[in-house]
Amino acid sequence: MLILVVNTGSSSLKYQLINMEDGSVSAKGLCERIGIGGHIKHTASDGRVYEADRTMTNHEQAMEAVIELLTGKEYGVISDPDEIDAIAHRVVQGAEVFPKPVILDEEKIQRIYDLGEIAPLHNYAAAQGMWACRKCFGDKPMVAVFDTSFHQTMPPKAYMYALPYEYYEKYQVRKYGAHGTSHRFVSDRVAVLENKDKKDLKIITCHLGNGCSITAIKDGKCIDTSMGFTPLDGFMMGTRSGTLDPSALTYIAEKENLSPADINNICNKKSGMLGISGVSNDNRDIGAAAAAGNERAQLATDMQRYQILKFVGQYIAAMNGVDAIAFTGGIGENDPELREYVCENLTFLGVKIDKDLNKLRGREVKISTDESGVDVFVIPTNEELAIARDTKEIVSKL
Ligand code: ADP
């Protein structure tokens, strides 16, 4: 079975064609600058690469370009689009409407579009991607997999905000979480590596990339997660502030005469590692600046590590213990110093890591020693494969 996994942003479309016999990627690529020019990079599994500017005025044109590349003589990996069995769409926000993956029909696509009201940066684009695929692939089965689904098991005490209850009733304002597909994939891998049933494990997964979130998983279910109503909540990220005192924002808004949209923009795009360091949103640049003596870059690094540690600590308390902690995402997989910092502050639980193993980057590895009180892993995430697996499961039952 061949599944095309599609991840649409407002001006981008990422894709992977996955062979479900062995989970291998036949081809993958990225269309960027859709609607404002256009650029495509496509890579076939044997290393053939196509990269060029190409005008794409909308997602439908981007999808047409992708099909052309997938089936073309020079860079193609299939001879006909009909060889693709199903299309899987990644959707950021499913809210309470979509607690699990669904087969798409017009009504569901419209529902996903409507949820753009609470996820404007993501859901409108996801629906555009679905409509584009519908035009290009006719009635081929399409499945939506939601980043929020895995977090739908949180109890109300974890997902409610202590605001007047009417805002939950009127507007469904509550914690939804994000990165659920990654947290699920990584926690499933932890159970495999531990050779135990997930139901018998207390796991903390740390997804640390441009966006960051930490999740507590008990009895195989998410019981709490750091991202909230939107992916702005939690701890500081590349350009996002994470949690802070809301009064700080109303105070700044009054002083600087800022609108809610301005505040939203500042908290999402100008804060976090970028806002504190003034250097970059990228941990590599900030690490280099800190090493060269830039104090604000060092402060950003110290803040990020401390905030991550505190979330891990919260979730240890929430689960009354922890059996395994896993790091994933660009930072989680590649920053040994951050991992060491977190683990050194958990020695009260008997956490002990092997410093040489911890130096390994971007590989699945257990970095804790056999004597460690908690197992600590680095597990590269694979959201596309998880999405494709969900899709296969649904499509196989049709
Ligand atoms: P996204 O959330 O956009 O998928 P990633 O998971 O790719 O982002 O994570 C991006 C972050 O990972 C950046 O801050 C980057 O500095 C960091 N990162 C990626 N590779 C490395 C590396 N080799 N060493 C240190 N940090 C890295």
Residues whose N, C-alpha, C, O or C-beta is under 5 A from the ligand:
A	BS01	ADP	L208 G209 N210 G211 N281 D282 N283 R284 G329 G330 I331 N334
